Amino acid sequence: MNNGILLTGERGTEPFQAGDAMAEAVHRLLVQSEQEGDKENSRKFRRLLDKAQSGRLYLAFCGHFSAGKSSLINRLCGHPPLPSSPIPTSANIVSIVNGESGARVIYRQAEGEEEERSERVPLKDLAEHCRNGEAIETVEISYPIAFLGEHGALLDTPGIDSTDDAHQLATESAMHLADVVFYVMDYNHVQSELNLAFAKKMIEWGKPLYLIVNMVDKHREQELSFAAYREGVREAFANWHAVPDGILFTSVKRPDDPNSEWNKLDWSLQQLIGQREALIRLSLEKSARALAAAHAAKVAERGEPAKEALRARLADDEGLESAQELAAQKEAELARLEKPPHELQEAARKETAAVLEAANVIPAVTRDLAHAYLEARRPGFKVGWFAGAAKTAKETERRLEAFHHDFAAQVETQVARHVQQTVKKAFADQGSPGEAVTQAADAVHAAVTPEWLAAQVNPAAGFGGEYTLNYSKQIAAEVKAQYRKAAFATIDGLADALAAALAPRLAALRAELAALGERLSGLRELERLAEADAAYAASLQARCRPQARPRRRRTRLVRRRRPPPAPPSLRRSARRPRRSRRARPAPRTRRLRRWRPAATASGCAKPLRGWTPPQRSWPASPRCKPSAAPCKRRPSGWRTTASQWRCSAPSARANLRLPTR
């Protein structure tokens, strides 16, 4: 099954068209590994792509040697295609698929060989080939196995605890091809550290993991109940944070053992094969990430000789740690002092402007004193009826002094102190002498004298509450402008002095860092190499993400415009045909109600002409002539006309509810 993937040939490197985005990502990793000359991982990437093209779900059976993996697979297949013996037999990756009986042995490629060598081998001669793990890479067995169908395959791997390098290489090669891992364990060695560590590694890899406890026929119920044994196995793996997707118990020797779960294993295999598409996509991504990490580690190994030489040189330097700490301190100080003085200048200017903007130098009390002084400046102002000019001038001077004293205090507390503190804070610990900064900041001042306050008054203004507000705003803005000018001048001078003072210190720091850099050059080179390796590994992991498909451009809905009107000669023909008058529905008419008499405020009621009121007693009206007994005739006050009846009472004349017929 192709799944829309068109791959290259066995040795081709031409780009391919793929419908699966993850397969495209794997192909990019293949090209990258070939460019780096990593033949081992390139071969694994190529086999991973071939597996994706086949569309088969690979079910791998792993475990320590002599745990019964091959015997279990033979039991599942219904035929012994794999050899079984007390020694590690599966020295190669053995795959089993459904098909005609036979085997194909693929040999490892020697250096300089362009094409792989393979041969067909009868099943009876397969045992000898499986032991030669150094020359053989994979063994493909086909046999009529119904439950595998066209989309299932079994993988048998060497024991994970084997000391043979060929066995270890074969096991590692099988892990990136496996979509689901079944880990087979001996009943007596389930909780070994090797089994727990391998299960945790598979869980971290992210592939589905099922544990198979084989040889449960060794269990003795009189020593320990099987339920307690099962719970102990579950807790042991949970304590290692290796919770599998399932735990199965089997016995190849005694399939009919009451604790054996062959039916459950068969059912699980069928369910997994039915979900093969999702499992294949998941396995492809996980395997690509694992192979990308292996390729990055292989590339990083090329720089190990240089790294070892650098480590050996650094090991001879006893004061390396103290030199490293000193270099870090010097670099931090240099970074702080290299901050351009104009940046400090701009920051100080901005902070000073913000302080002046927020200052309130004319509170309500000060504004009242200003209003009192402005009243004294109004033409015609006198202290009393008979006060002279001298007494009036003295009162004006007294009010000016009171206003000046309060206003000067507000300027000192709200403006001067805050501006001076802002300047000091901006240039403190920046390399300039502290005393010089303090003296320059304390010199920021603007003189506010009574004469200046008197000069700000406009004699031609209309003295009143509105002018008091305008005068207060004017003197506040003028004082802030003076302080802004003085503060900015001080800030500019301090910035120039700082630039001149920092030059020798910066030169000394650079010289010290240069001396330390020669001593720490080996350490810096190690850090650079580590960063380069980490960046390369991160780039490979980023390539493992499938590239997002381009979004379709949304069609913008445009409202159709109404067509232009037709010419006058065509308007009649363009209209809908008019209905004939006979075809028109009859218009709705208002239903007429028969008039009923209604009582008025006066108690009178007017009947229609030709209407005979019921025989009852008419109520007496206070406006009509009272009578001793109720009248059987029309009430008094009614007069008749030629066409209608109407009550002659004044209340009835003004009552609009009485209709006229």
Secondary structure, DSSP 8 states (H G I E B T S, - for coil): --TTB----SS------BS-HHHHHHHHHHHHHHHTT-HHHHHHHHHHHHHHHHT-EEEEEEESTTSSHHHHHHHHHTS--S---SS----SEEEEEESSSEEEEEE---TT--S--EEEE-GGGHHHHHH-TTTEEEEEEEE--GGGTTTEEEEE---TT---HHHHHHHHHHHTT-SEEEEEEEGGGTT-HHHHHHHHHHHHHT--EEEEEE-GGG--TTTS-HHHHHHHHHHHHHHTT---SEEEE--SS-TT-TT--HHHHHHHHHHHHHTHHHHHHHHHHHHHHHHHHHHHHHHHHTTHHHHHHHHHHHHT-TTHHHHHHHHHHHHHHHHHHTS-HHHHHHHHHHHHHHHHHH-----HHHHHHHHHHHHHTSTT--SSSS--HHHHHHHHHHHHHHHHHHHHHHHIIIIIHHHHHHHHHHHTTSSS-HHHHHHHHHT------HHHHHHT--TTS--SHHHHHHHHHHHHHHHHHHHHHHHHHHHHHHHHHHHHHHHHHHHHHHHHHHHHHHHTHHHHHHHHHHHHHHHHHHHHHHHTS----------------------HHHHHHHS-----TTTS----------------TTS-----TT----SS-----TTS---SS--SS--TTEEE-SS-EEE-SHHHHH-TTS---
